[in-house]
Amino acid sequence: MNTDSNSYKGLRLKNYDYHNGWFFVTNKTNFSKNYLVGDIHNLVRSTLVNLAMSLDGIKIDFMMIMPNHIHVILMFRNSKLDLSEFWRRFKALSTIAVKKTGSIDSSLWQRNYYEHVIRNEAALSRIRKYIQANPYKENLPLREVYEGIARN
């Protein structure tokens, strides 16, 4: 595996204003391990919600925390932070919080994440449905999974 920083493909749109807009983000846990259950699930959820609430111009529209990944729809309106800086902070804060529990000793998250710019209401609706259907695809107990949904 090549760990050279140049080996990672840039996923960001050139000349796009990542301080404004709707964004769909997916991030897997490190090595796709099922870390995001029980208390860690709750800790990751509260870290994300608290970070978004502490910053002007950033709101969580919808989220689903699965055992080995997270899906989030974020709305940015004239935010001082762009999407990548917000997500970097979330990953750092959640990793630190989980490390304090003694559950992990390395990063909680994979280095890269998937992002998609949501350009219209139809796309927003499709992505919300995709996120809602994700537990069914994974064959997970819905009671545990739906604790990860948040609407602001």
N, C-alpha and C positions, 0 to 999 in steps of 0.2 A: 504494500500500500504506500502510495506516495503521499508524504505529509507536507510537502512543499506547499506554501500558501498559494503559489501560482497554479496549483493543480485544481483548485476549486473554481467552478464556473460562476461567474457573476450572474446573479439572478435578478438584479434590480434593473428597472427600465431607465434608460439614459434620459436625462432632462425631465424626469417626472418629479413633481413636488410631493415628497413623502411626508410633508407636514399637514397635508389636507387630503381627505378622501376616505373611502371605505376600503379596508384591507382584510383579506382572509389569510390567516397564518396557521400553519401546521408545523409542529416540532416533535420529533421523536426523542425518547429518552436515550441516554448513552447506551449503546449496544442493544437498543430496543428491549431493554429489560423492563419487566412489569413493576416499576417503582411506584407508580401513581395510584396507589390503593390505600384505603384506610386513612390513617393520620397524615400520611404524606400527600394524598389526594387533597385533603382539606387544607393543608399547609400551602400547597402550590396554588390552589384556588384563592385562598385569602391573600397570598402574596400578589397575585395578578390583580385582584379586585382593589386592594389597598393602593397599589402603585398607580393604577389608572385613576382612582379617586383623588390621589394626591397631586395630580398634574392637570393643569388647565388645558382644555382642548382635546382630551382623549377620553373616550367612552368605550365600554365593552357593550357590544350589541348582543352577542350570543357566544357561548362557549360550551365545549364538551371536553371533559377530561377522561380519557380512556386509560387503561393500565399502562400502556407504553407510548402514548402520544397525547398531544393536546391540539384541539381545533379552536380557533378564536376568530370572531369577526370584530374588528376594531373600527371605530369612527374617529378620525382626526379632523379637527377644525382649528386651523391657525395655531397648532401646537408648537411650542418652543423646541420640542424634541421631534426628530423624524422617526419613522417606523423602526429603522434598524437600531437606533440608540435606545428607544423604548424597549425593544425586545431584548437587547443586550442587557439592559438593567434588570428586566424581569428574570432572565436566565441566571444572572449573577446572584440576585437576591434570593431566588428560590433555591439555588444550589447551596448557598451559605446556610439558609434556614434548615434545609434537610440534612446537611452535614452535621449541624449542631445536634440533631437527634441521634447521630451515630449510625444511621441507616446506610450511608454511602461514604466513601472516602475519596471519590473523584468527582468529576462533573456529573450533574444530573442529566444534562442534555447533550444531544449530538451537536456538533459544531454548527452545521448549517441548518437552515429551516426553509420551509416552502412558504412563499408569499404569492398572493394574487391580488391585483388591483381590481376592485369591484366597480364596474363602470355604470351600472344601471340597476333599477329596481328588479327587473326580471332575473338578472344574475344574482342579486342579493337573495331573492326568494329561493332560487335553485341551490345556492350554497347553504342556506339555512336548512333546507330539506336534506341535503347531502349529510350535513353534520348530524341531524336528528336520526337519520337512517344508519349511521355508522355503527352503533351498537348491535344492530340486527345483523350486519355483515360480519361482525366479529363474534357473534353468538355469545354475547355476554349477558349476565343477569342485569336486567334493566334497572332494578331498584338501585344498585350500586352506581351504575353509569349515570342515571338521570340526576343524581345528587350533584353532578358536575355542570349542570346547565345553569346559567345565570342570565337574567335579563335586566338591563339597566334602563 
